[in-house]
Amino acid sequence: MQRGPADADWMAVAIALSRRGRPASAPNPNVGCLIVRQGKVIARGWTQPGGRPHAEAIALAAAGDAARGATAYVTLEPCAHASPRGPACSDSLIAAGIARVVIAAQDPDPRTDGQGIARLQAAGIEVIFNVLPATARAAMAPWWTRHTEGRPFVTLKLATSLDGCIARADGASRWITGDRARAHGHLERASHQAILVGRGTFETDAPKLDVRLPGLEDRSPRKFLLTKGEAPEGWTAIASPEAVDGVDSVLVEGGAGAASAFLAADRVDRLLLYRAPILIGGGKPALGDIGLTDLADAHGRWRLADSRLLGSDRLDVYERVSTI
């Protein structure tokens, strides 16, 4: 069974589709599916809100009879277990007459793990797997982290001046970054199930933490407050980074105390570092003590995943080396 020359290219498209289901597909993984026949896309799908229908079901319904003899590109091994909410996707692919299935990552769920692939092969379908697996796992990182590590995937956002300050000495922080960077921050909010700030940020800024992008207002995440006390109505009190539960993804947005607590607890998987071309001097630093005792331990922890300009601001995205 040989990979075709275009398999990685088609899979990259399927992975891009999978991101459309994040975070609304929870508690199910955000999967993308592309059905290709004679070098042309005939259908596509991604996991719908609440986890159903699955990506394969959406794509097969759109393809209809044209799916017979086609190739399906799926970012996660098609499920092998039936559910009251729908049939197993491996069975649906077989029934549709799909001739070839290309899979990015094998499903770690024991109900499917390898069984979806085996069922497809037993039906005479050619199966190619491990095509861009790391990229596919990164696209579904919240679900993957929850399923394999039993905890949510955490993104830490830091918006700083060039000298590493998040506010002036008097606490004033609006606005360090410009419009484009703030719009990108709202897009990040829309891709997480929950957003968290510390008590200091809550009392100083009274943040709304909603999504204010046209068409995405309904994607505002749940609001968590890192505090030993109680949280006001509409918020959930979180006593420690380890206590975050009930969601697959959390965006830690402020301030230095919350950021330091999550780093000290080794609960940060991804860093968003927005830097504005300004100098503050004598301002509030982005981080406090994170428990580092040896400088050598700070090296090799993060890798640069993306870097871009957002207006006059720079965004650097780092991923924890051990996350994916």
Residue pairs with C-beta under 8 A, 6 or more apart in sequence:
1 126
1 127
1 128
2 128
3 102
3 128
3 131
6 39
7 73
7 102
7 128
7 131
8 131
8 132
10 34
10 36
10 71
10 73
10 102
11 34
11 73
11 75
11 102
11 104
11 131
11 132
11 136
12 132
12 135
13 32
13 34
13 41
13 73
14 32
14 33
14 34
14 44
14 73
14 74
14 75
14 104
15 32
15 75
15 104
15 132
15 135
15 136
15 139
16 32
17 32
17 33
17 34
17 44
17 45
17 46
17 55
17 75
18 30
18 31
18 32
18 46
18 47
18 55
18 75
18 136
18 139
18 140
19 30
19 32
19 139
19 191
20 30
20 32
20 46
21 30
21 31
21 32
21 46
21 47
21 48
21 49
21 55
22 30
22 139
22 140
22 142
22 191
22 249
23 30
23 142
23 191
23 192
23 193
23 221
23 248
23 249
24 30
24 48
24 49
24 50
24 219
25 31
25 46
25 47
25 48
25 49
25 50
25 51
25 143
26 51
26 142
26 143
26 193
26 247
26 248
27 51
27 143
27 248
28 47
28 50
28 51
28 52
28 54
28 143
29 47
29 76
29 140
29 143
29 144
29 147
30 46
30 47
30 139
30 140
30 143
31 46
31 47
31 54
31 55
31 56
31 74
31 75
31 76
31 140
32 44
32 45
32 46
32 55
32 74
32 75
32 139
33 44
33 45
33 46
33 54
33 55
33 56
33 58
33 59
33 72
33 73
33 74
33 75
34 41
34 43
34 44
34 59
34 72
34 73
35 41
35 42
35 43
35 44
35 59
35 60
35 62
35 63
35 66
35 67
35 70
35 71
35 72
35 73
35 98
36 42
36 70
36 71
36 72
36 73
37 66
37 67
37 69
37 70
37 71
42 62
42 63
42 66
42 67
42 70
43 59
43 60
43 61
43 62
43 63
43 66
43 67
44 58
44 59
44 62
45 53
45 54
45 55
45 56
45 57
45 58
45 59
45 60
45 61
45 62
46 55
46 58
47 53
47 54
47 55
48 54
48 58
51 85
52 85
52 86
53 61
53 86
54 79
54 86
54 89
55 74
55 75
56 72
56 74
56 78
56 89
56 92
56 93
57 86
57 89
57 92
59 72
60 67
60 92
60 93
60 96
63 70
63 96
67 96
67 97
67 98
68 96
68 97
68 98
68 99
69 97
69 98
69 99
70 98
70 99
70 100
71 98
71 99
71 100
71 101
71 102
72 93
72 98
72 100
72 101
72 102
73 102
73 131
74 89
74 101
74 102
74 103
74 104
75 103
75 104
75 105
75 136
75 139
75 140
76 103
76 104
76 105
76 107
76 136
76 140
77 103
77 105
77 106
77 107
77 112
77 113
77 114
77 116
77 117
77 129
78 88
78 89
78 90
78 92
78 93
78 101
78 103
78 112
78 116
78 120
79 88
79 89
79 90
79 107
79 109
79 111
79 112
79 116
80 88
80 90
80 111
80 112
80 115
80 116
80 119
81 88
81 111
81 112
82 88
82 91
88 116
88 119
89 116
90 115
90 116
90 119
90 120
91 119
93 101
93 120
93 125
94 119
94 120
94 123
94 125
98 125
99 125
99 126
100 125
100 126
100 127
100 128
101 120
101 125
101 126
101 127
101 128
102 127
102 128
102 129
102 131
103 117
103 127
103 128
103 129
103 130
103 131
104 129
104 130
104 131
104 132
104 133
104 135
104 136
105 130
105 133
105 136
105 137
106 113
106 114
106 117
106 129
106 130
106 133
107 113
107 116
108 144
108 147
108 148
109 147
117 127
117 129
120 127
121 127
134 324
137 144
137 324
138 319
138 324
141 153
141 249
141 269
141 270
141 323
141 324
142 152
142 153
142 192
142 193
142 248
142 249
143 248
144 153
144 324
145 151
145 152
145 153
145 248
145 269
145 323
146 152
146 153
146 248
151 244
151 267
152 193
152 194
152 244
152 245
152 247
152 248
152 249
152 250
153 248
153 249
153 250
153 269
153 270
153 323
154 241
154 244
154 249
154 250
154 252
154 262
154 267
154 268
154 269
154 270
155 188
155 192
155 249
155 250
155 251
155 252
155 268
155 269
155 270
155 271
155 272
156 252
156 259
156 262
156 263
156 268
156 270
156 271
156 272
157 185
157 188
157 251
157 252
157 253
157 254
157 272
157 274
158 166
158 259
158 271
158 272
158 273
158 274
158 286
158 287
159 166
159 176
159 177
159 181
159 185
159 274
159 275
159 276
160 166
160 176
160 273
160 274
160 275
160 276
160 286
161 176
161 275
161 276
161 278
161 279
161 280
161 283
162 275
162 276
162 277
162 278
162 279
163 279
163 280
163 281
163 283
164 285
164 286
165 280
165 281
165 283
165 284
165 285
165 286
166 173
166 176
166 254
166 255
166 256
166 283
166 284
166 285
166 286
167 173
167 176
167 255
167 280
167 283
167 284
168 280
168 283
168 284
169 282
169 283
169 284
171 204
171 284
173 205
173 284
174 205
175 182
176 274
176 276
176 278
177 185
177 274
177 276
177 310
177 313
178 276
178 310
178 311
178 312
178 313
179 311
180 310
180 311
180 313
181 274
181 276
181 310
181 311
181 313
181 315
183 213
184 274
184 310
184 315
185 253
185 272
185 274
186 211
186 212
186 213
186 216
187 213
187 216
188 251
188 272
189 195
189 209
189 210
189 211
189 219
189 220
189 221
189 251
189 253
190 211
190 213
190 216
190 219
190 220
190 221
191 219
191 249
192 221
192 249
192 250
192 251
193 221
193 222
193 247
193 248
193 249
193 250
194 221
194 222
194 223
194 224
194 236
194 244
194 247
194 249
194 250
194 251
195 209
195 221
195 222
195 223
195 224
195 250
195 251
195 252
195 253
196 223
196 224
196 225
196 226
196 238
196 244
196 250
196 251
196 252
196 253
196 258
197 205
197 207
197 209
197 224
197 225
197 226
197 252
197 253
197 254
197 255
197 258
198 225
198 226
198 227
198 254
198 255
198 257
198 258
198 261
199 225
199 226
199 227
199 229
199 257
200 255
200 257
201 207
201 253
201 254
201 255
201 258
202 225
202 227
204 255
205 254
207 253
207 254
209 220
209 221
209 223
209 253
210 217
210 220
211 217
211 219
211 220
211 221
221 251
222 236
222 247
223 234
223 235
223 236
224 235
224 236
224 237
224 238
224 244
224 250
225 231
225 232
225 235
225 236
225 237
225 238
226 238
226 239
226 240
226 241
226 257
226 258
226 261
227 237
227 238
227 239
228 239
229 237
230 237
231 237
238 244
240 261
240 265
241 261
241 262
241 265
241 267
242 265
242 267
244 250
244 267
252 258
252 259
252 262
252 268
255 284
256 284
256 285
256 286
256 287
256 288
257 288
259 286
259 287
260 287
260 288
260 289
260 290
262 268
263 287
263 290
263 291
264 289
264 290
264 291
268 320
269 319
269 320
269 323
270 305
270 317
270 318
270 319
270 320
270 323
271 302
271 316
271 317
271 318
271 319
272 315
272 317
273 315
273 316
273 317
273 318
274 310
274 313
274 314
274 315
275 313
275 314
275 315
275 316
276 312
276 313
277 312
277 313
292 298
300 321
301 320
301 321
302 318
302 319
302 320
302 321
303 318
303 319
303 321
304 316
304 317
304 318
305 317
305 318
305 319
306 315
306 316
306 317
307 314
307 315
307 316
307 317
308 314
308 315
309 315
